Structures are given as C-alpha cells and as structure tokens.
C-alpha cells in the first residue's frame, strides 16, 4: 500500500466513523468509546487530582466558580430541552472546583468535572469573563470532545499499525512511513481536530453564557487580556488551540448569534461585571 493511500485511508476513517451526534451543531461525531466507560474513568481521575492538589473551599472566589458553573449548566439544560434533547444531561454530574495554582488555566473532564485555577482569576476580572471560561469548559463536556479525542487517538494508532504491517518487509520504507505518518497525522489531522474543538467550545460557550445572562462581549475582552499574558506560543498550525487573534475575531463574529439565541429564552439584559 502506498504511503499516500494510507494517509487517505486514515483521514477517510476519521471522517466517516460516527456513532454520536452533537446537539449544538447537529453533526455526527467520533464515538468509538462509549461515555458509559469514559465517565467513570474521568470521575476517578478527577477525584485523584483533587486529592493531590489544594482545593479552595468556602471562599467568595470558590463560591463564585460554583454559582456561575451552575447557572451555565442550567442554561445548557434549557437550551437542550428547547432543541429536542430532553434527558441529554442525565449522565452528567456537574462539579466545579477552584484549585490553588498560579497557572492561567481551567479544564473539564468528561461527564462535567470542571477545575478552575486561581491563576486565571486576575485575568477574568469580571463575573461575565469567568462565565466565558466556564461556558467554554461546559461546552467541551456537552459536545463530548474528550470522547472524540480518545476515538481519534485510537484511529491514529490503528493507522500506524496498518502502515507498519504494510511495510513490514521493508525496514527502510517502514521508517520513512513512521516518520512521515507521525508528523503528517499529527499536524494534518490531530492538531486541526483539536483546534476545531476549541473553536466549537468557544461558540457553544458564548451561547450558554448569554442564556445564563452574561454578556458574551466579555468573552472577547477576556481573550484580549489573555493575549497580553506573554510567553512563547507556537504557530497556530502547530498548536492544539487557535491563535489568540483567530479566537478574538471568531468570538466577535459569534456574539450577535449568541445574543439572538439568548433572546429566544427571554434574556434581553446581560451582566458585564
């Protein structure tokens, strides 16, 4: 099998294997591993992480993280019920924790386990900007991005195995394949796949924060501040995330859409502070 054919086979497999549906986009998504397996594993890892780190409890900041997260989850349920997905959240058990860590970061595990680091709070500055962060993370969980990444990684591994079997009788060609496949499948497939998820979470998150009553304009302001944090960042093509410029431009473009969705739920005034 020629190298280009193996790349094509992997790419086609990545695109056509679809066992689930994104309720926000209506598109089919990769779901080789069921959530019934993923959610318990994620919960175990989440508990282990919390046991090994300093969780901030019963402070104004910790309570704010929980309260905003709960409002975002309620907004998500309202939206999903309205678009014909009642019961979609039955297996999600939302949990929000503030962790004492200077990293400017937040993340979510499948099933709704969210962590916000204290280091991001000086950048968020406002409740609405924190809602943008929470909306983004909740969106990752709702769109099953963790499930999709695990599924894509399995397909990437299968592609590598197929290539090595195809060139097993020619070690030189096998080495060429491994070098090319490693770079090609990562830069050409996996990284764009990840960037797509980040943009999708930004867009869904804007809608959720708006339905929860927070001004999506603050999401754009947040990313302006994030872009000013400094530090070396890889070119977008080599990154798991879109560039700051791309994110800011996309968010500005999607703000009217998010507000229009919120108006369908009777939300006409938005919190900006």
N, C-alpha and C positions, 0 to 999 in steps of 0.2 A: 504494500500500500504506500502510495506516495505521501510525502510529508504534508503537502497542501491538502490532500484528501482527508488526512487525519484531523488537521485543523478544522476543516469544513464539517466533518462528522461531529466533532466536539461542539462546535458552535450551533449546529442544527439541533443536536440533542439538548443543548442548554435552552434553546428557544421553544422546542415543541413539547418537552416533558412538563406537563402542567396538571396538577391534581387539586388545585385550590383556586379561589377567586378573591381578589382584593375588593372589598366592599366599597372602597372610596373611588377606585378607578374603573371597576368592572372588568379588569384584565385578569387573565389566568396567570398563576404564579407557580414557581417551583415548590413542590411539597413532597419530596421523596421520603422525608421523615415526619411521621405524624406528630402533632402537638401533644398527643397523649403521652408520648415518650419524652418530648423536649421539655414540657413544662415542669415535670417533677425533677429532671436533671438541673434545670435552671434554678429552681427553688433551693435545691441542695447547695449549689454553688453560691447562691445569694446569701444564704444563712452562714456559710463558711466565711465569705468575705466580711460580713458584718461582725462575726466573732473575732476576726483578726484585725479590725480597724476600729477607730474611735467614732462611735455613732453619737451625734449630738441630739440630746433629748430635752424636751420641755423648755426650749428657749423660743423667743419670738421668731427667730430665723427658722428653726426646725418646724415650728407650728405653721409658719407661712408656707414652707415647702409642702407640708401635708395638705393644708387647706386649698392651696392652688391646684395641687395634683388632683384632689377630689373633685374640684369644680371642672377640671379638664375631663375627668372620667365621666362625670355626669353629662357634659356636653357631647362626649363621644356616644354615650348611650342614646341620648336624644336624637342625634344625627342618624345612627344606625337603625333605630326603630323607624324613623321617618322614611328611610330609603329602602325599607323592606328587609332588614336583617335583625328582627327581634330575636333575642336569645344568643346573639353572636358573642356576647361577653360572659356567657355562663361559666366558662372555664377560667376566666381571668380573675385573679385575686390581687387587686391593686395594693401596693405597699410603697411608701415613699420615705426615704431616709436621707438625712443630711449627715455627711461624713466629714470629719475634721481633716482636711487635706488641702494644701495650697494649690493643687492643680486646678487650672481653669477648665473644668470638665463636668459632665454629667453623662449618665448612661442608663440603659434599661436592659433587663433580661427578658426573654420570652415569658409570657404569662402576666406581665405587668409589674415587675420588680424594678423600681426606679431608685437610683442613687444620684444625689446632687452633692458636689464637693463645695466646701466652704470657700474655696479659692475662686469660684465663679461669681459669688455674690457681689463683690466690689465692681464687677463688670456689668452684671444685670442692673443693679442700682434701683430699678423700679419693680413693682409687682407685675406690671404688664410684660416687662422684659423677662422676668422669671417665668411667667406664664408661657412665653415663647419657647423657652428652654424645655419646660415641662410638656408643652404641646408637641414639640419635636420628638421627645423621648416616648411619650404615649403613642404617637403616630407610628414609630418604629414597631412597637409591640402589636398594635392593631393590624398593621399591614403584614405581620409575620415575617419581617425582614430577617430575623435570626434563623427561622426555618429555611428561608430561601438561600441564605448564605451557606448554611450547612449542606443543603441539597446541591448547590453549585460546586462546593468543595468536593463532594462525592463524585460529581460528574468530571471535574478536573482530574481527580485521581484515576478514574476509570479511563480517561483519555490517555493518561500517562502509561497506564498498564497496557492498553491496546497498542500504543506506539512501540513500547519495549518488546512486546510479543512479536509485532510485525517485523522488527529489525533485529530479532534475537540472534540471527545467524550472521550478522554483520556488525561487530562491535563498533566500528568507526561510524557507521550510519546511525547506530543506536545512540552514540554520544552526541552526534550532531542533532539528532531528534530531541534528546533530553535538554540540551542547551537551548535550542530554538523553542521547544514546547514550553519550557519553564518560563521564559521571557514572554513569548507570544500569548500564552493563555492567561498570564497574569496581567500584562499591560493591555492586551487586546480584548480580554473578556472580563476577568475578575475585578479589576480596578474600575472599569466603566460601570460594571454591575453595582459595585459599592457606591459610586458617585450618584448613580440613578436613585438608589435607596435614600441617600441623604437628601437629594432634591425632593423626592417624593415625601419624605418626612417633614421637610420644611413646608411644603404646600399643604399637606393634611393638617400639620400643626397650626398653621395660620387659621384655618377654618375652625379648628377646635377651640383655639384661644378666643376667637371672635364670638363664637356661640356662647362661650363661658363669660363673655362680657368684657374681654380685654382687647385693647386697640392693637390690631396687627401691625400698625405703623411702628410700634415699639420693637417689633422683631427686626425691622430694618435698622433701627437705631442701635440695637444690640450688636448687630453684626458689624456695624461701623466701628463700635468700640472694640469688638473682638479683633478686628483687623489691625487695630493700633496696639495690640499687645506685644508685638515684636517677635523675635525668634525666627530662625530659618524655617521656611516651608518649601516642600518640594514642588516642582511644576505640577499643574493640575493633572496632566496625563500620567504622572507617576504617583498620584495621591489617591487615597480612599475617599477623600472629600472634594467637593467642588472648591475652586478658589474663592477667597473672600469676595472678590469683585463679582464673580458669577452668582454667588449666593445673594448678595445685596441687590443686584439687578433683577434676579428672579423674584425675590421677595417683593420688591416694589411693584413688579408686574402683576403679582398674585394678590396684592392687598385688596383691590376692588372686588375681586371674586370672593374673598373670604368675608368681607363685609356684606356682600349681597346674600351669601348663604346665611349669615347670622340674622339678617333681616327676616328671612323666612321663619325664624324661630322667635320673632318679636323683639330682637335685640337691635336697638337703634342708637343707644348711647354706650360708649366704650371707655373703660378705665385706662388712663395713660400713666398714672403714677404708681 
